[in-house]
Amino acid sequence: METTIAVEGKRVRIVHAGPDGAPVVVLLHGWAASAYNYRAVLPVLSDAGLRAIAPDLPGHGWSEAADSCSAPSTARWVESLLDALDIERCVLVGQSIGGAVALDAAVRMPGRIEASLLLSPIGFTPIRRVDLARALGFRWWHPPVAPRWMVASIVRRIYGVRGQWTARDVDEYWLPLRRREVVSAVVQSLSEFDFAPRNPARLSGVGRLVIRFGELDGLIPWERATRYASTLPGADVGVLAGVGHVPAEEVPDEIAAIIVRVVAQARGADAG
């Protein structure tokens, strides 16, 4: 199901599935993407008896842009989202930049986030392409709208070898990026958001932390990222063979199974 709510006075689209009163999972998508990242995960979580909620982040998809795209502002936005939805406790799932947002939100709300599952997350290794884009300025690749061929090229590059994308998938990425305000917002986030590795000293109270990197991720080198992530006490760190930068799209059943297990473990049950 799809609905629109107000968060911090701005319009936010959410896609949700599953029964009211069930354990809640909030899924945060990647940069320049939308809740569509989780299109194949949502129904599996619903069938498993979970309430799954995937919002479009501010300025992405069909959500209205926020005034600030900084990391602290976006973590606060997640807290405001939970308030707007009357969610007292939940498991956070974040993919790519959504992983960094989920981690920052867990730091901000240690008693409210039961566990965090980070998929190919930003925040565990420097992102050279972001550093290069910032050094060169954004005007050279900042069209008023994104052409479809550019979106198709990006989708082609972010997948590994285990998942298959379709022309419809490209269109779902591309449609929001045909709007000038969305392109402006995602460029603003590239400028303002903190893509640097997170300070391990600040992460000691975030609760259960599960991290999965893609073996074929061209943006985040898994060898370096896993070394950094493994320094976090108690973190469950692993690598998904044959997977690129969008695990929830490439191997949705596998990701859904991990989420179900994380929720069960967070609630003190044995997921088997």
PyRosetta script that sets phi, psi and omega in degrees:
from pyrosetta import init, pose_from_sequence

init()
pose = pose_from_sequence("METTIAVEGKRVRIVHAGPDGAPVVVLLHGWAASAYNYRAVLPVLSDAGLRAIAPDLPGHGWSEAADSCSAPSTARWVESLLDALDIERCVLVGQSIGGAVALDAAVRMPGRIEASLLLSPIGFTPIRRVDLARALGFRWWHPPVAPRWMVASIVRRIYGVRGQWTARDVDEYWLPLRRREVVSAVVQSLSEFDFAPRNPARLSGVGRLVIRFGELDGLIPWERATRYASTLPGADVGVLAGVGHVPAEEVPDEIAAIIVRVVAQARGADAG")
pose.set_psi(1, 155.6)
pose.set_omega(1, -178.6)
pose.set_phi(2, -130.1)
pose.set_psi(2, 139.3)
pose.set_omega(2, 178.0)
pose.set_phi(3, -150.0)
pose.set_psi(3, 170.5)
pose.set_omega(3, 178.7)
pose.set_phi(4, -124.5)
pose.set_psi(4, 133.5)
pose.set_omega(4, 178.0)
pose.set_phi(5, -129.9)
pose.set_psi(5, 173.1)
pose.set_omega(5, 175.8)
pose.set_phi(6, -106.8)
pose.set_psi(6, 129.8)
pose.set_omega(6, 175.8)
pose.set_phi(7, -129.6)
pose.set_psi(7, 121.5)
pose.set_omega(7, -176.7)
pose.set_phi(8, 52.5)
pose.set_psi(8, 37.0)
pose.set_omega(8, 176.9)
pose.set_phi(9, 78.4)
pose.set_psi(9, 6.7)
pose.set_omega(9, -178.5)
pose.set_phi(10, -117.2)
pose.set_psi(10, 150.0)
pose.set_omega(10, 179.3)
pose.set_phi(11, -73.1)
pose.set_psi(11, 132.1)
pose.set_omega(11, 179.5)
pose.set_phi(12, -132.1)
pose.set_psi(12, 129.2)
pose.set_omega(12, 173.8)
pose.set_phi(13, -91.2)
pose.set_psi(13, 135.1)
pose.set_omega(13, 173.3)
pose.set_phi(14, -127.2)
pose.set_psi(14, 144.9)
pose.set_omega(14, 172.5)
pose.set_phi(15, -114.0)
pose.set_psi(15, 130.6)
pose.set_omega(15, -172.9)
pose.set_phi(16, -143.0)
pose.set_psi(16, 157.8)
pose.set_omega(16, 179.9)
pose.set_phi(17, -153.8)
pose.set_psi(17, 154.1)
pose.set_omega(17, 176.0)
pose.set_phi(18, 104.7)
pose.set_psi(18, 163.7)
pose.set_omega(18, -173.1)
pose.set_phi(19, -76.9)
pose.set_psi(19, 145.0)
pose.set_omega(19, 171.2)
pose.set_phi(20, -62.6)
pose.set_psi(20, 144.7)
pose.set_omega(20, 179.6)
pose.set_phi(21, 87.3)
pose.set_psi(21, -9.5)
pose.set_omega(21, 178.4)
pose.set_phi(22, -80.8)
pose.set_psi(22, 162.5)
pose.set_omega(22, 173.4)
pose.set_phi(23, -54.4)
pose.set_psi(23, 138.8)
pose.set_omega(23, -171.6)
pose.set_phi(24, -101.5)
pose.set_psi(24, 136.0)
pose.set_omega(24, 171.6)
pose.set_phi(25, -122.5)
pose.set_psi(25, 125.4)
pose.set_omega(25, 176.9)
pose.set_phi(26, -109.0)
pose.set_psi(26, 126.1)
pose.set_omega(26, -172.4)
pose.set_phi(27, -113.9)
pose.set_psi(27, 122.2)
pose.set_omega(27, -176.1)
pose.set_phi(28, -108.3)
pose.set_psi(28, 127.0)
pose.set_omega(28, -173.6)
pose.set_phi(29, -84.0)
pose.set_psi(29, -178.1)
pose.set_omega(29, -178.3)
pose.set_phi(30, -91.3)
pose.set_psi(30, 177.9)
pose.set_omega(30, -177.9)
pose.set_phi(31, -64.5)
pose.set_psi(31, 136.7)
pose.set_omega(31, 178.5)
pose.set_phi(32, 63.6)
pose.set_psi(32, 16.8)
pose.set_omega(32, 180.0)
pose.set_phi(33, -114.1)
pose.set_psi(33, -154.0)
pose.set_omega(33, -178.2)
pose.set_phi(34, -160.9)
pose.set_psi(34, -175.3)
pose.set_omega(34, 176.6)
pose.set_phi(35, -58.2)
pose.set_psi(35, -16.7)
pose.set_omega(35, 178.9)
pose.set_phi(36, -59.0)
pose.set_psi(36, -21.7)
pose.set_omega(36, 174.9)
pose.set_phi(37, -51.2)
pose.set_psi(37, -31.2)
pose.set_omega(37, -172.1)
pose.set_phi(38, -107.8)
pose.set_psi(38, 22.8)
pose.set_omega(38, -174.6)
pose.set_phi(39, -58.0)
pose.set_psi(39, -35.6)
pose.set_omega(39, -177.4)
pose.set_phi(40, -94.2)
pose.set_psi(40, -13.1)
pose.set_omega(40, -179.6)
pose.set_phi(41, -85.8)
pose.set_psi(41, -38.7)
pose.set_omega(41, -174.9)
pose.set_phi(42, -54.4)
pose.set_psi(42, -50.5)
pose.set_omega(42, -178.0)
pose.set_phi(43, -65.6)
pose.set_psi(43, -31.6)
pose.set_omega(43, 178.6)
pose.set_phi(44, -67.5)
pose.set_psi(44, -41.6)
pose.set_omega(44, 178.2)
pose.set_phi(45, -65.5)
pose.set_psi(45, -39.6)
pose.set_omega(45, 177.5)
pose.set_phi(46, -61.2)
pose.set_psi(46, -45.2)
pose.set_omega(46, 179.1)
pose.set_phi(47, -63.0)
pose.set_psi(47, -25.6)
pose.set_omega(47, 178.9)
pose.set_phi(48, -84.5)
pose.set_psi(48, 2.3)
pose.set_omega(48, 176.8)
pose.set_phi(49, 87.1)
pose.set_psi(49, 20.3)
pose.set_omega(49, 178.9)
pose.set_phi(50, -105.3)
pose.set_psi(50, 154.0)
pose.set_omega(50, 172.3)
pose.set_phi(51, -96.6)
pose.set_psi(51, 109.3)
pose.set_omega(51, -175.1)
pose.set_phi(52, -107.5)
pose.set_psi(52, 130.2)
pose.set_omega(52, -175.8)
pose.set_phi(53, -130.4)
pose.set_psi(53, 122.5)
pose.set_omega(53, 179.0)
pose.set_phi(54, -120.6)
pose.set_psi(54, 107.4)
pose.set_omega(54, 176.9)
pose.set_phi(55, -88.9)
pose.set_psi(55, 157.3)
pose.set_omega(55, 163.3)
pose.set_phi(56, -82.2)
pose.set_psi(56, 125.1)
pose.set_omega(56, 178.9)
pose.set_phi(57, -62.8)
pose.set_psi(57, 160.4)
pose.set_omega(57, -177.8)
pose.set_phi(58, -53.8)
pose.set_psi(58, 129.3)
pose.set_omega(58, 178.4)
pose.set_phi(59, 78.0)
pose.set_psi(59, -0.9)
pose.set_omega(59, 179.4)
pose.set_phi(60, -109.1)
pose.set_psi(60, 156.6)
pose.set_omega(60, 177.9)
pose.set_phi(61, 55.6)
pose.set_psi(61, -118.1)
pose.set_omega(61, -176.9)
pose.set_phi(62, -119.0)
pose.set_psi(62, 20.8)
pose.set_omega(62, 175.7)
pose.set_phi(63, -93.9)
pose.set_psi(63, 148.3)
pose.set_omega(63, 178.6)
pose.set_phi(64, -73.2)
pose.set_psi(64, 145.1)
pose.set_omega(64, -177.8)
pose.set_phi(65, -69.3)
pose.set_psi(65, 147.2)
pose.set_omega(65, 174.1)
pose.set_phi(66, -88.7)
pose.set_psi(66, 167.6)
pose.set_omega(66, 179.3)
pose.set_phi(67, -71.8)
pose.set_psi(67, -31.4)
pose.set_omega(67, -178.5)
pose.set_phi(68, -128.9)
pose.set_psi(68, 143.7)
pose.set_omega(68, 177.1)
pose.set_phi(69, -114.4)
pose.set_psi(69, 17.2)
pose.set_omega(69, -180.0)
pose.set_phi(70, -66.4)
pose.set_psi(70, 160.9)
pose.set_omega(70, 178.7)
pose.set_phi(71, -61.4)
pose.set_psi(71, -46.2)
pose.set_omega(71, 177.9)
pose.set_phi(72, -61.9)
pose.set_psi(72, -39.6)
pose.set_omega(72, -179.9)
pose.set_phi(73, -65.2)
pose.set_psi(73, -38.5)
pose.set_omega(73, -178.4)
pose.set_phi(74, -71.9)
pose.set_psi(74, -36.6)
pose.set_omega(74, 175.0)
pose.set_phi(75, -63.7)
pose.set_psi(75, -40.3)
pose.set_omega(75, 176.7)
pose.set_phi(76, -64.3)
pose.set_psi(76, -36.6)
pose.set_omega(76, 178.3)
pose.set_phi(77, -61.2)
pose.set_psi(77, -39.6)
pose.set_omega(77, 177.5)
pose.set_phi(78, -61.3)
pose.set_psi(78, -42.3)
pose.set_omega(78, 177.1)
pose.set_phi(79, -61.3)
pose.set_psi(79, -42.8)
pose.set_omega(79, 178.1)
pose.set_phi(80, -64.9)
pose.set_psi(80, -35.2)
pose.set_omega(80, 176.4)
pose.set_phi(81, -61.9)
pose.set_psi(81, -46.5)
pose.set_omega(81, 179.0)
pose.set_phi(82, -62.2)
pose.set_psi(82, -39.5)
pose.set_omega(82, 177.4)
pose.set_phi(83, -61.5)
pose.set_psi(83, -45.0)
pose.set_omega(83, -177.4)
pose.set_phi(84, -63.9)
pose.set_psi(84, -30.0)
pose.set_omega(84, -178.8)
pose.set_phi(85, -96.2)
pose.set_psi(85, 4.1)
pose.set_omega(85, -179.7)
pose.set_phi(86, 57.1)
pose.set_psi(86, 42.4)
pose.set_omega(86, 178.7)
pose.set_phi(87, -99.1)
pose.set_psi(87, 116.1)
pose.set_omega(87, -178.6)
pose.set_phi(88, -82.7)
pose.set_psi(88, -40.1)
pose.set_omega(88, -179.5)
pose.set_phi(89, -143.4)
pose.set_psi(89, 149.8)
pose.set_omega(89, 179.5)
pose.set_phi(90, -161.5)
pose.set_psi(90, 167.8)
pose.set_omega(90, 166.5)
pose.set_phi(91, -99.0)
pose.set_psi(91, 133.5)
pose.set_omega(91, 177.9)
pose.set_phi(92, -100.8)
pose.set_psi(92, 135.6)
pose.set_omega(92, 172.7)
pose.set_phi(93, -120.8)
pose.set_psi(93, 132.4)
pose.set_omega(93, 179.5)
pose.set_phi(94, -138.3)
pose.set_psi(94, 134.4)
pose.set_omega(94, -179.7)
pose.set_phi(95, -112.2)
pose.set_psi(95, 130.8)
pose.set_omega(95, 178.1)
pose.set_phi(96, 60.0)
pose.set_psi(96, -122.2)
pose.set_omega(96, 178.3)
pose.set_phi(97, -63.2)
pose.set_psi(97, -28.8)
pose.set_omega(97, 175.0)
pose.set_phi(98, -62.6)
pose.set_psi(98, -26.9)
pose.set_omega(98, 175.1)
pose.set_phi(99, -66.3)
pose.set_psi(99, -43.4)
pose.set_omega(99, 176.8)
pose.set_phi(100, -65.2)
pose.set_psi(100, -40.3)
pose.set_omega(100, 177.9)
pose.set_phi(101, -61.7)
pose.set_psi(101, -44.8)
pose.set_omega(101, 179.5)
pose.set_phi(102, -61.7)
pose.set_psi(102, -42.2)
pose.set_omega(102, 179.9)
pose.set_phi(103, -65.1)
pose.set_psi(103, -44.8)
pose.set_omega(103, 178.1)
pose.set_phi(104, -62.8)
pose.set_psi(104, -38.6)
pose.set_omega(104, 178.7)
pose.set_phi(105, -67.3)
pose.set_psi(105, -36.7)
pose.set_omega(105, 178.1)
pose.set_phi(106, -65.9)
pose.set_psi(106, -36.4)
pose.set_omega(106, 175.3)
pose.set_phi(107, -64.7)
pose.set_psi(107, -40.1)
pose.set_omega(107, -178.7)
pose.set_phi(108, -70.7)
pose.set_psi(108, -33.4)
pose.set_omega(108, -174.3)
pose.set_phi(109, -127.4)
pose.set_psi(109, 62.5)
pose.set_omega(109, -173.4)
pose.set_phi(110, -60.7)
pose.set_psi(110, -29.3)
pose.set_omega(110, -179.7)
pose.set_phi(111, -87.8)
pose.set_psi(111, -7.6)
pose.set_omega(111, -174.2)
pose.set_phi(112, -104.2)
pose.set_psi(112, -26.4)
pose.set_omega(112, -179.0)
pose.set_phi(113, -96.3)
pose.set_psi(113, 112.4)
pose.set_omega(113, -175.8)
pose.set_phi(114, -71.1)
pose.set_psi(114, -35.4)
pose.set_omega(114, 179.0)
pose.set_phi(115, -166.4)
pose.set_psi(115, 161.3)
pose.set_omega(115, 178.9)
pose.set_phi(116, -131.3)
pose.set_psi(116, 133.1)
pose.set_omega(116, 173.6)
pose.set_phi(117, -114.6)
pose.set_psi(117, 116.8)
pose.set_omega(117, -176.6)
pose.set_phi(118, -109.2)
pose.set_psi(118, 126.3)
pose.set_omega(118, -176.1)
pose.set_phi(119, -113.5)
pose.set_psi(119, 117.6)
pose.set_omega(119, -176.7)
pose.set_phi(120, 44.4)
pose.set_psi(120, 52.2)
pose.set_omega(120, -168.8)
pose.set_phi(121, -78.7)
pose.set_psi(121, 145.3)
pose.set_omega(121, 163.1)
pose.set_phi(122, -68.3)
pose.set_psi(122, 150.1)
pose.set_omega(122, 174.4)
pose.set_phi(123, 110.3)
pose.set_psi(123, 6.0)
pose.set_omega(123, -179.0)
pose.set_phi(124, -125.7)
pose.set_psi(124, -1.4)
pose.set_omega(124, 175.7)
pose.set_phi(125, -163.5)
pose.set_psi(125, 149.3)
pose.set_omega(125, 175.9)
pose.set_phi(126, -59.2)
pose.set_psi(126, 145.4)
pose.set_omega(126, 178.8)
pose.set_phi(127, -106.2)
pose.set_psi(127, 101.4)
pose.set_omega(127, -172.2)
pose.set_phi(128, -64.8)
pose.set_psi(128, -34.5)
pose.set_omega(128, -178.6)
pose.set_phi(129, -66.6)
pose.set_psi(129, -35.1)
pose.set_omega(129, 176.6)
pose.set_phi(130, -67.9)
pose.set_psi(130, -44.6)
pose.set_omega(130, 178.7)
pose.set_phi(131, -59.8)
pose.set_psi(131, -40.9)
pose.set_omega(131, -179.9)
pose.set_phi(132, -66.8)
pose.set_psi(132, -43.7)
pose.set_omega(132, -179.8)
pose.set_phi(133, -61.4)
pose.set_psi(133, -39.9)
pose.set_omega(133, 179.2)
pose.set_phi(134, -68.5)
pose.set_psi(134, -37.7)
pose.set_omega(134, -179.9)
pose.set_phi(135, -66.1)
pose.set_psi(135, -36.0)
pose.set_omega(135, -177.5)
pose.set_phi(136, -86.7)
pose.set_psi(136, -15.3)
pose.set_omega(136, -172.0)
pose.set_phi(137, 87.1)
pose.set_psi(137, 163.4)
pose.set_omega(137, -172.5)
pose.set_phi(138, -99.8)
pose.set_psi(138, -10.3)
pose.set_omega(138, -171.8)
pose.set_phi(139, -64.6)
pose.set_psi(139, -28.5)
pose.set_omega(139, -175.1)
pose.set_phi(140, -67.4)
pose.set_psi(140, -21.9)
pose.set_omega(140, 179.5)
pose.set_phi(141, -127.6)
pose.set_psi(141, 19.3)
pose.set_omega(141, -173.7)
pose.set_phi(142, -105.7)
pose.set_psi(142, 77.8)
pose.set_omega(142, 177.1)
pose.set_phi(143, -75.0)
pose.set_psi(143, 163.0)
pose.set_omega(143, 177.3)
pose.set_phi(144, -62.4)
pose.set_psi(144, -32.9)
pose.set_omega(144, 171.4)
pose.set_phi(145, -137.5)
pose.set_psi(145, 160.1)
pose.set_omega(145, -178.7)
pose.set_phi(146, -89.8)
pose.set_psi(146, 126.1)
pose.set_omega(146, 176.6)
pose.set_phi(147, -69.2)
pose.set_psi(147, 149.3)
pose.set_omega(147, -175.8)
pose.set_phi(148, -61.7)
pose.set_psi(148, -37.4)
pose.set_omega(148, -177.7)
pose.set_phi(149, -61.5)
pose.set_psi(149, -34.2)
pose.set_omega(149, 179.5)
pose.set_phi(150, -69.4)
pose.set_psi(150, -41.9)
pose.set_omega(150, 178.3)
pose.set_phi(151, -63.7)
pose.set_psi(151, -43.4)
pose.set_omega(151, 179.1)
pose.set_phi(152, -61.1)
pose.set_psi(152, -38.7)
pose.set_omega(152, 179.0)
pose.set_phi(153, -64.6)
pose.set_psi(153, -40.5)
pose.set_omega(153, 179.3)
pose.set_phi(154, -66.4)
pose.set_psi(154, -45.5)
pose.set_omega(154, 179.6)
pose.set_phi(155, -59.5)
pose.set_psi(155, -42.1)
pose.set_omega(155, 179.8)
pose.set_phi(156, -59.8)
pose.set_psi(156, -37.4)
pose.set_omega(156, -175.3)
pose.set_phi(157, -80.2)
pose.set_psi(157, -27.5)
pose.set_omega(157, -174.1)
pose.set_phi(158, -86.2)
pose.set_psi(158, -14.1)
pose.set_omega(158, 177.9)
pose.set_phi(159, -82.8)
pose.set_psi(159, 149.6)
pose.set_omega(159, 170.8)
pose.set_phi(160, -89.6)
pose.set_psi(160, -140.7)
pose.set_omega(160, -176.5)
pose.set_phi(161, -110.1)
pose.set_psi(161, -4.4)
pose.set_omega(161, -176.0)
pose.set_phi(162, -96.0)
pose.set_psi(162, -17.8)
pose.set_omega(162, -178.9)
pose.set_phi(163, -111.3)
pose.set_psi(163, 156.5)
pose.set_omega(163, 178.5)
pose.set_phi(164, -126.1)
pose.set_psi(164, 131.1)
pose.set_omega(164, 178.0)
pose.set_phi(165, -105.5)
pose.set_psi(165, 158.6)
pose.set_omega(165, -175.9)
pose.set_phi(166, -121.5)
pose.set_psi(166, 171.4)
pose.set_omega(166, 176.4)
pose.set_phi(167, -62.0)
pose.set_psi(167, -35.2)
pose.set_omega(167, 177.7)
pose.set_phi(168, -63.5)
pose.set_psi(168, -39.0)
pose.set_omega(168, 178.6)
pose.set_phi(169, -59.9)
pose.set_psi(169, -43.2)
pose.set_omega(169, 176.9)
pose.set_phi(170, -59.5)
pose.set_psi(170, -44.3)
pose.set_omega(170, -179.4)
pose.set_phi(171, -62.5)
pose.set_psi(171, -38.9)
pose.set_omega(171, -179.6)
pose.set_phi(172, -65.7)
pose.set_psi(172, -35.2)
pose.set_omega(172, 172.9)
pose.set_phi(173, -69.3)
pose.set_psi(173, -40.2)
pose.set_omega(173, -170.3)
pose.set_phi(174, -76.3)
pose.set_psi(174, -36.9)
pose.set_omega(174, -173.2)
pose.set_phi(175, -55.3)
pose.set_psi(175, -48.7)
pose.set_omega(175, 177.4)
pose.set_phi(176, -63.5)
pose.set_psi(176, -32.8)
pose.set_omega(176, -177.0)
pose.set_phi(177, -77.7)
pose.set_psi(177, 1.0)
pose.set_omega(177, 170.8)
pose.set_phi(178, -80.7)
pose.set_psi(178, -8.7)
pose.set_omega(178, -179.0)
pose.set_phi(179, -97.1)
pose.set_psi(179, 127.4)
pose.set_omega(179, -176.8)
pose.set_phi(180, -56.2)
pose.set_psi(180, -39.9)
pose.set_omega(180, -176.3)
pose.set_phi(181, -67.3)
pose.set_psi(181, -30.7)
pose.set_omega(181, 177.7)
pose.set_phi(182, -71.5)
pose.set_psi(182, -44.8)
pose.set_omega(182, 177.9)
pose.set_phi(183, -59.0)
pose.set_psi(183, -43.3)
pose.set_omega(183, 178.9)
pose.set_phi(184, -61.7)
pose.set_psi(184, -40.5)
pose.set_omega(184, -177.9)
pose.set_phi(185, -68.3)
pose.set_psi(185, -41.8)
pose.set_omega(185, -178.2)
pose.set_phi(186, -70.4)
pose.set_psi(186, -32.3)
pose.set_omega(186, 175.2)
pose.set_phi(187, -69.2)
pose.set_psi(187, -39.6)
pose.set_omega(187, 176.5)
pose.set_phi(188, -60.3)
pose.set_psi(188, -41.4)
pose.set_omega(188, 179.9)
pose.set_phi(189, -65.7)
pose.set_psi(189, -35.8)
pose.set_omega(189, 177.2)
pose.set_phi(190, -63.5)
pose.set_psi(190, -32.0)
pose.set_omega(190, -180.0)
pose.set_phi(191, -79.9)
pose.set_psi(191, -38.9)
pose.set_omega(191, -169.7)
pose.set_phi(192, -98.2)
pose.set_psi(192, -29.4)
pose.set_omega(192, -173.9)
pose.set_phi(193, -71.2)
pose.set_psi(193, 149.1)
pose.set_omega(193, 178.9)
pose.set_phi(194, -89.4)
pose.set_psi(194, 105.8)
pose.set_omega(194, -179.7)
pose.set_phi(195, -91.5)
pose.set_psi(195, -0.8)
pose.set_omega(195, -175.5)
pose.set_phi(196, -72.1)
pose.set_psi(196, 158.1)
pose.set_omega(196, 176.0)
pose.set_phi(197, -57.5)
pose.set_psi(197, 138.9)
pose.set_omega(197, -179.8)
pose.set_phi(198, -75.3)
pose.set_psi(198, 150.4)
pose.set_omega(198, -178.8)
pose.set_phi(199, -75.8)
pose.set_psi(199, 115.9)
pose.set_omega(199, -178.2)
pose.set_phi(200, -57.6)
pose.set_psi(200, -28.9)
pose.set_omega(200, -178.1)
pose.set_phi(201, -64.4)
pose.set_psi(201, -21.6)
pose.set_omega(201, -178.2)
pose.set_phi(202, -91.9)
pose.set_psi(202, -1.6)
pose.set_omega(202, -171.3)
pose.set_phi(203, -106.5)
pose.set_psi(203, 6.2)
pose.set_omega(203, -173.3)
pose.set_phi(204, -66.4)
pose.set_psi(204, -24.3)
pose.set_omega(204, -175.6)
pose.set_phi(205, -106.0)
pose.set_psi(205, 18.6)
pose.set_omega(205, -173.6)
pose.set_phi(206, -82.8)
pose.set_psi(206, -5.0)
pose.set_omega(206, -179.7)
pose.set_phi(207, 83.9)
pose.set_psi(207, -161.4)
pose.set_omega(207, -176.3)
pose.set_phi(208, -63.1)
pose.set_psi(208, 132.4)
pose.set_omega(208, -175.7)
pose.set_phi(209, -131.8)
pose.set_psi(209, 119.6)
pose.set_omega(209, 179.1)
pose.set_phi(210, -119.5)
pose.set_psi(210, 129.4)
pose.set_omega(210, -174.2)
pose.set_phi(211, -131.2)
pose.set_psi(211, 131.3)
pose.set_omega(211, 176.3)
pose.set_phi(212, -129.3)
pose.set_psi(212, 125.8)
pose.set_omega(212, 176.3)
pose.set_phi(213, -105.5)
pose.set_psi(213, 155.8)
pose.set_omega(213, 177.6)
pose.set_phi(214, -91.5)
pose.set_psi(214, 132.9)
pose.set_omega(214, -179.6)
pose.set_phi(215, -60.4)
pose.set_psi(215, -33.9)
pose.set_omega(215, -175.6)
pose.set_phi(216, -108.3)
pose.set_psi(216, 24.1)
pose.set_omega(216, 179.4)
pose.set_phi(217, -71.3)
pose.set_psi(217, 115.8)
pose.set_omega(217, -179.3)
pose.set_phi(218, -80.3)
pose.set_psi(218, -10.7)
pose.set_omega(218, -179.3)
pose.set_phi(219, -96.1)
pose.set_psi(219, -39.6)
pose.set_omega(219, -176.5)
pose.set_phi(220, -119.4)
pose.set_psi(220, 108.0)
pose.set_omega(220, 179.0)
pose.set_phi(221, -68.0)
pose.set_psi(221, 116.5)
pose.set_omega(221, -170.3)
pose.set_phi(222, -65.6)
pose.set_psi(222, -31.7)
pose.set_omega(222, -178.2)
pose.set_phi(223, -61.3)
pose.set_psi(223, -48.6)
pose.set_omega(223, -178.9)
pose.set_phi(224, -69.9)
pose.set_psi(224, -41.8)
pose.set_omega(224, -177.5)
pose.set_phi(225, -65.9)
pose.set_psi(225, -40.1)
pose.set_omega(225, -179.8)
pose.set_phi(226, -69.2)
pose.set_psi(226, -34.8)
pose.set_omega(226, 176.1)
pose.set_phi(227, -60.9)
pose.set_psi(227, -43.4)
pose.set_omega(227, 179.8)
pose.set_phi(228, -67.7)
pose.set_psi(228, -46.2)
pose.set_omega(228, -177.8)
pose.set_phi(229, -64.9)
pose.set_psi(229, -31.6)
pose.set_omega(229, -177.8)
pose.set_phi(230, -70.7)
pose.set_psi(230, -11.4)
pose.set_omega(230, 176.1)
pose.set_phi(231, -77.1)
pose.set_psi(231, -11.7)
pose.set_omega(231, -178.7)
pose.set_phi(232, -80.5)
pose.set_psi(232, 124.3)
pose.set_omega(232, -177.7)
pose.set_phi(233, -58.9)
pose.set_psi(233, 127.3)
pose.set_omega(233, 174.5)
pose.set_phi(234, 79.3)
pose.set_psi(234, -1.4)
pose.set_omega(234, -178.4)
pose.set_phi(235, -70.2)
pose.set_psi(235, 137.1)
pose.set_omega(235, 175.2)
pose.set_phi(236, -95.7)
pose.set_psi(236, 104.0)
pose.set_omega(236, -172.6)
pose.set_phi(237, -114.5)
pose.set_psi(237, 133.2)
pose.set_omega(237, 178.7)
pose.set_phi(238, -151.0)
pose.set_psi(238, 171.7)
pose.set_omega(238, -179.0)
pose.set_phi(239, -123.4)
pose.set_psi(239, 133.4)
pose.set_omega(239, 179.4)
pose.set_phi(240, -93.2)
pose.set_psi(240, 112.5)
pose.set_omega(240, -176.7)
pose.set_phi(241, -63.4)
pose.set_psi(241, 134.7)
pose.set_omega(241, 175.3)
pose.set_phi(242, 73.7)
pose.set_psi(242, 6.4)
pose.set_omega(242, -175.8)
pose.set_phi(243, -103.4)
pose.set_psi(243, 145.5)
pose.set_omega(243, 179.2)
pose.set_phi(244, -96.2)
pose.set_psi(244, -129.5)
pose.set_omega(244, -170.7)
pose.set_phi(245, -95.8)
pose.set_psi(245, -7.4)
pose.set_omega(245, -176.6)
pose.set_phi(246, -128.1)
pose.set_psi(246, 71.2)
pose.set_omega(246, -175.4)
pose.set_phi(247, -55.9)
pose.set_psi(247, -36.8)
pose.set_omega(247, -177.7)
pose.set_phi(248, -65.6)
pose.set_psi(248, -22.4)
pose.set_omega(248, 175.9)
pose.set_phi(249, -91.3)
pose.set_psi(249, -35.0)
pose.set_omega(249, -173.2)
pose.set_phi(250, -81.0)
pose.set_psi(250, -42.7)
pose.set_omega(250, -178.7)
pose.set_phi(251, -132.5)
pose.set_psi(251, 64.8)
pose.set_omega(251, -172.9)
pose.set_phi(252, -61.9)
pose.set_psi(252, -38.0)
pose.set_omega(252, -179.9)
pose.set_phi(253, -64.8)
pose.set_psi(253, -39.4)
pose.set_omega(253, 178.6)
pose.set_phi(254, -66.1)
pose.set_psi(254, -41.6)
pose.set_omega(254, 179.2)
pose.set_phi(255, -67.4)
pose.set_psi(255, -42.2)
pose.set_omega(255, 178.2)
pose.set_phi(256, -60.2)
pose.set_psi(256, -39.9)
pose.set_omega(256, 179.0)
pose.set_phi(257, -64.1)
pose.set_psi(257, -39.2)
pose.set_omega(257, 177.1)
pose.set_phi(258, -64.1)
pose.set_psi(258, -43.1)
pose.set_omega(258, -179.9)
pose.set_phi(259, -61.0)
pose.set_psi(259, -46.0)
pose.set_omega(259, 179.4)
pose.set_phi(260, -58.7)
pose.set_psi(260, -42.4)
pose.set_omega(260, 179.4)
pose.set_phi(261, -66.1)
pose.set_psi(261, -41.1)
pose.set_omega(261, 179.6)
pose.set_phi(262, -63.5)
pose.set_psi(262, -41.7)
pose.set_omega(262, 178.4)
pose.set_phi(263, -62.3)
pose.set_psi(263, -45.4)
pose.set_omega(263, -179.4)
pose.set_phi(264, -62.2)
pose.set_psi(264, -43.7)
pose.set_omega(264, -179.8)
pose.set_phi(265, -66.4)
pose.set_psi(265, -37.7)
pose.set_omega(265, 179.3)
pose.set_phi(266, -64.9)
pose.set_psi(266, -27.4)
pose.set_omega(266, -179.6)
pose.set_phi(267, -95.5)
pose.set_psi(267, 10.0)
pose.set_omega(267, 174.2)
pose.set_phi(268, 81.7)
pose.set_psi(268, 13.5)
pose.set_omega(268, 180.0)
pose.set_phi(269, -102.4)
pose.set_psi(269, 160.4)
pose.set_omega(269, 176.6)
pose.set_phi(270, -93.5)
pose.set_psi(270, 114.9)
pose.set_omega(270, -178.8)
pose.set_phi(271, -81.1)
pose.set_psi(271, -3.4)
pose.set_omega(271, -178.3)
pose.set_phi(272, 79.7)
pose.dump_pdb("model.pdb")
